[in-house]
Amino acid sequence: MSISSFFFGFPLLVNDFTIIVWAIKFFVERKKEDVMDAQNRKNPTE
């Protein structure tokens, strides 16, 4: 593994990881909102 390929490959790796983490965070937030909506529908806060 040459230094240049590592140097150019590393940002791509970080970018992929960031996208995956962002996607998971987005998915979890959506799930949380869905759950909260369902709870609000069951027992609406006065």
N, C-alpha and C positions, 0 to 999 in steps of 0.2 A: 504494500500500500504506500503510494508516494505521498509526500507532504501536500502537493497541490490538490490531489483528488480528495484527501481528507479535508483540506481547507475549503474546497468548493462543495463537498458533500455535507459538511457539518451544518451549514445554514439550512439546507433542504431538510435535513433530519429534524432540526429544531422547528422548522416551519410546519412540517407534518405533525409533530407532537403538539404544537400549539393549536393547530386546527382541530385535532382529535379532542384535546382538553376542552376547547371552546364548544365543540359540538356536544360533548357530554354535559357541560355546564348548562347549555341552552336547553337540552332535553330534560334535565333535572328541574330547571326552573319552570318549564312548561308543565311537567307532571305536578309540581307543587301547586301551580295556579289551578290546574284541573281539580285537584283534591280540595283546595280551599273553596272553589266554586261549588263543588258538590256539597261540602259541609254547609256553606251559606244557604244553599237551596233547601237543605234538610231542616236546619234550624236558623232562620234569618235573625240577625241581630237587631234588636229594637233600638 
